[in-house]
Every structure is written in structure tokens, then in C-alpha cells.
Amino acid sequence: MENSEFLKFVQLDQLPLALVAVALAWILTRAITRILGGLGERFGTRRLLLKQVASLSRVVILFLAVIFVVTTLVEFSNEALLALSGTAAVAFGFAFKDILASIMAGLILLFDRPFQVGDRISFAGYYGEVVEIGLRSVRLVTLDDNLVSVPCNKFLTDGVASANAGELHQMVVLHFYIGCNEDFDRAKRIIYDAAVSSRYVYLDKPIQVDLRERAVEGMATFFALQLTLKAYVFDGRFEVAFGTDVTERAKRAFKEKGIHTVGELLTPATAVATA
């Protein structure tokens, strides 16, 4: 179908109104995001809920804006529908199949909810907080403050892990390595005390320190004791701060009590090889 046949159904006199609608939709989505984001920072316990409301509001506003613009610009008479449907469907199908697949996947993600805005997820080698679930892509901020955009349809075929699954609190796992001849009972108490006294810990969840012996590969293979701390932070944003706090406390206490970590037991050459 020639372009002139399409254009005769387009109401160009309505173009200013359509542009105003697009501008208003953009301003409204930005305002909602900023307002609800600010409220989320003020009321921390509701932060994830407010982020999810903001994300869903953006999708609804954009969807309504698209419908309004299309119905305003195009005269949907029977003749127009017959003329446009076949050719337009084929053209859009080929030109925008990947975008349409991502949009459909975005709608599925919003309603199926394998993860939510505010969740900290691992996907395709990336780990970070989901800041937006859009119609085309999911955006997450990694721990080194990079913004990563992933097409929504990727999440329908590949596995994704959520660390907090819609909750503010989140488990943090830390590993410590000491020599096999060290006082592991005292080391476990030190790690536990470091965790329970941290200002970031969520005490409504259990704190656990596990012990196992494992091989350490270096210039030569030797065995060490791995102590694994499993504890929760009250807000996933503080997982790095919690890990730093606990590690500093534990390392200081190890030094005071004469407990040697694996790094202290290795020679410089072996330490480089195991790093």
C-alpha cells in the first residue's frame, strides 16, 4: 500500500493535540517517579511498595498515551481499518518484532512478578537493584553504580535469582578462611558477635555461622577451614556496608586473639597465586 493511502486516514490537524498528550504523559511519569521516590526515601518500610506503584503507573500512563495519540491521529472508519490492517500488521511485525516481544514480556513480568522493582537480582552475570521494569527493558543498578538495561524478553528464557524477593531485608553471605589448626570455636563466636553487633543487621532473622574444611589451590594444594556467615540486613542497600563492617570487626578480633587467616599463613608467592 502506498504512503498516500495511509496518509488520507491521518488527521494532521490533530497533531498538536497528540504532541501535547505525549508531553503531558512524559511530565506526569517523571513527576510520579520523583514524588514516589522521595516518599520512599522518607518512609523506608514502604520504599519497595512505592517503587512498584511508580513502575506500574508509568506503564499505565504510557499505554493510555499511546492509545490516545493513535485514536486522535487516525480516523478509524471501516474503510480505514480494512486498508490499514493487513499491510500495517505485516510491516509492524517485521520491523518491530523484537520490540513487540520485549513489550509483551514486560507486561508478563509486571503481572507474573518473578521479581519486583527494588529487588536485588542476579542475571546474565550482573547483580544489582532493579530500578525500573519498563515495557521494553528492565534497568538495574549494579554494586559499582553502573546502569544496566536488559530486554524484557531475556527474562522469559533465562534464569534469574532474587536476593530479597520483594522484602526490604535480605540475606548476606560472607566467607572467612582460617588455618586448620586455629581455634575455630573462638573464630565462630567472633564472627557471630561481629554480625549481631552490626548496626545493619536484621535481628528478626536468624544468624548462622557454618564450618567446613575445604581445599585451597595455590602453588600447592592445602586445606583450610571455611567459616560461612549467613545473616540478614534490614535493607538490601546495606549489604556492602554490612559486609565491610563485619569483616573489619572480625579481622581485628582475629588479630587480638591470635587466630591466623589463610592470607597470613601463605607465603607471598602462594598468596599471589591464590588471589
N, C-alpha and C positions, 0 to 999 in steps of 0.2 A: 504494500500500500504506500502511495506517495505521501510525502510530507504535507502537501496541500490538503489531502483528505483528512489528515489528523487535525490540522490547524483550524479547519472550519468548525470543529466542535469545541475549540478552546475560546473561552471568553476573556479576551485580553483586557477588556475594561475592568475586570475583577482582579487583575494582577496586583495593584496597590494594596487591596484588602488582604490578599493572600500573603504579601510580604509583611504587612503589619502583623498578621496572625503568627507568622514564623518568628518575627522579632519578639512578640509578646511571650510565645512559648519558650524561647531561649532565655529571656529575662526571668520568667517565672521559675524555670528549672534551676537557674543559678541562685535565685533568691531562696527557694526551698532548701537547696543543698546547704547554703551558707547558714540559714536560720536554724535548721535542724542539726547541722554540725555543731554550731555554737551551743545549742541546748544540750547536745550530747556531752560536750566537754564540761558543762556546768553540772549536769546530773549524770555522773559516771555510771550508775547502775542501769540507766536507761540508754546508754550510748549505742549499743548494738541495735536495739529496737528502733531508735530514731534514725540510724543509718539505713536500716532496712526500709523504713517508711519513706525516706528520701529517695532511695533507689527505685522503689515501686512507683512513687509519684512521678519521677522523671519519665519512666516508661509510659505511664498512662497519658501524661501531658503530650509527649511526642507523638503517640499513637493518635490521639484526638486531633492534634495539629495537622498531621498528615491527611487524615480523613477530611478535615475542614478545607484544607488547601485543594485537595483533589476535587471535592464536590463543588467548590467555589469556581475553580478554573475551567472545569469540564462540564459541558451540558450533556447530562446522561439521558438522552432520549433513546427510544428503542432503536432508531437508526444508528445512533452513535455507538450504542452498546454492541450491535451486530458488526459494525465496521471496525471497531477497535479491539474487540475481544480476541479474535483469532491471532492476528498479526502481532498485536501487543504482547499477548501471552507468550508467544514463541520468542519474540525479541527479548523480553524481560527474562525469560527463562534461561537463555543462553548468556546474556550479558551479566546477569546478576545472580546466577545460581549459587555461587559461594556466599554472597551477601545474604541471600534469602535463606540459605541453610543455616548461617550463623544467627539470623534473626529468629528463626523457628527454634533453634537450640537455646537462644537467650530466653524465649518465653517458657520453654521447658524447664530451664534452670530456675526461673523465678517461681514456678509453681511446684516443681518436684523437690527443690531445695536440698540438693546434696551438700551444699554449703551456702552460707549467707554473707551479706556484707558485714565486715567486722571479724569474720573468721580468719584464722591463720592457717593457710593451706600449703601443701607440698604438691607441685605439679610440674612435670616435664623438666625436672632439675632446678626449679625455682621454689623458694619458700618465702612467704610474706603474708601481709594482711590484705584481704580483699577490700578495696575501697570503692569499687563500683561494679555492678552487674548490669551492663547495658544490653541493648538489643543486638549489637554486633559483636562486642567483645567484653571480656572480664579483665578488669585492671587490678593489679595487686602491687603493693609497695614492699620490696624486699628489705632485709635487715640492714643492707648497706644503702638504703634510701634510693634505690632505682625503681622507676615506674615501669612495670611490665604489662603489656597488653596481649591477651591470648584470645583468639577467635572462639566464640561460644561453642561451636560445633566440635571443637577438640575435646571438650569435657564429656561428650557423649560416647566417645570411643576409648579414651584413656582413663586410667585410674587416678583418683585424686584423694588425698588424705587431709582431713580437717583436724587440727590440733585441739580446738575448743568446741566445735560443733554447736555454735550459737550461744555459748555461755561466755561470760566475762572471764571466769577463772580457767586456767589452762595448766596441764602438767608440763613440767620441765624435767628433763633427764640429764644428769651430769655424771661424768665418769672420772674416777681418781685411781691412780696406779701406784702401788707401794710394793716394796720388796717382799718376797715370800716369808722372810724371817722377821718381819716387822710386827709390832703389836697391833693386829687387825681389830681386836675388840675395842681398843682405845681409839683407833682410827675411825671406826664406825660411829663411836659416840661423838667424836669431834665433828664429823660431817653432819650428823643428826642435829647437834647443838647449833652448828653454823646455820643450818636451814631453819630451824624452829625459831631462832632469834632474829632472822632477817626481817626487815620492815616490809618486804614484798611478799612474804609467804601467806598463803591462804590456809588458815588453821582448821577450817571446817572439813578439810580433806586430809586423808592420812599421809604421813611422811614415812618413807621406807628407804632403808639402805641395804642393798643386796651385795653379796660377796661371792666371787668366783675366781678360780685360778685360770689364767689363760696364757698362751704363748705370745711372746713379743718378738717380732722379727727385727733383726738388726744385722750387724756384722756377723753375729751368731745368734741362734735362736735360744732364748731363755724364758723362764716363766716368771710371772708377776701376779700380784693379787689385784683384781679389778673390783673397786667398790663403786656401786652404781646408786646414786641418789635419785629417788623419784618423789617429787614434791610439786605442789600447785602454787602458782602465783594468783593473786586476787584479780589481776588484769593481765591479759596476754601481752600487752605493750611492755610489761616489765620483765619479760623472760630474760633478756640480755642483762639487765641491771641485776636481777636476782642471781644469775649465774656468776657474774663478776663478784658480787657481794659474798656469796657462799664460798667461792674459790679463794678469795683473799683471806677470809676468816680461817678456812680450813688449812691453807698453806702456812699461815702464821702459827696456828696451833700445832701443826706437824713439826715445825722447826723448834718450837718451845719444848715439845715432848720427845724430841729426838727420833721422830718417825721419818724415814727417808723415802721420798718418792722415787719412781723409776728414773726420772731425769737426773737425779742426784747420784744414782748408783751407776749410771752409764759413763763410760769414757767419752771424751769429746768426739772422737771419730764415730763411736757407736751411736751417740746421741744424734749426730747429723744424719746417720743412715736411717734411724727410726723416725725422724721428724716428718 
